[in-house]
Amino acid sequence: MSFIIEFWNFLKVRKKYWLLPIIIVLVLFGGLIVLSQGSAVAPFIYTIF
């Protein structure tokens, strides 16, 4: 949790708010891939990419 707070402080100080949507999308795709491994949803996710 401290990493998220430190990253948020970095974004505020450096005024790099444009990085936030990129990070959120990467985390969502990563979570989707991790949760779908070995499930019946995996073939449908591969067709997205």
C-alpha positions as CSV (number, residue, x, y, z in Angstrom):
1,M,0.0,0.0,0.0
2,S,2.9,2.4,0.6
3,F,4.0,2.0,-3.0
4,I,0.6,3.4,-4.2
5,I,0.8,6.3,-1.8
6,E,4.4,7.0,-2.8
7,F,3.4,6.8,-6.5
8,W,0.5,9.1,-6.0
9,N,2.8,11.7,-4.3
10,F,5.2,11.4,-7.2
11,L,2.4,12.1,-9.6
12,K,1.2,15.1,-7.6
13,V,4.7,16.6,-7.3
14,R,5.8,16.1,-10.9
15,K,2.4,17.0,-12.3
16,K,2.3,13.8,-14.3
17,Y,-1.4,13.0,-14.0
18,W,-1.5,11.7,-17.6
19,L,0.3,8.5,-16.3
20,L,-2.6,7.5,-14.1
21,P,-5.0,6.2,-16.9
22,I,-2.1,4.2,-18.4
23,I,-1.3,2.6,-15.1
24,I,-4.9,1.8,-14.4
25,V,-5.4,0.1,-17.8
26,L,-2.2,-1.9,-17.3
27,V,-3.3,-3.1,-13.9
28,L,-6.8,-4.0,-15.2
29,F,-5.4,-6.0,-18.1
30,G,-2.9,-7.7,-15.8
31,G,-5.6,-8.6,-13.3
32,L,-7.8,-9.9,-16.1
33,I,-5.0,-12.1,-17.4
34,V,-4.2,-13.5,-13.9
35,L,-7.8,-14.2,-13.1
36,S,-8.6,-15.9,-16.4
37,Q,-5.7,-18.3,-16.5
38,G,-6.9,-21.9,-16.5
39,S,-10.6,-20.9,-16.8
40,A,-13.1,-21.2,-19.6
41,V,-12.9,-17.5,-20.2
42,A,-9.3,-17.7,-21.5
43,P,-10.1,-18.4,-25.2
44,F,-12.4,-15.4,-25.3
45,I,-9.8,-13.1,-23.8
46,Y,-7.2,-14.1,-26.4
47,T,-9.6,-13.1,-29.2
48,I,-9.7,-9.6,-27.8
49,F,-5.9,-9.2,-28.5
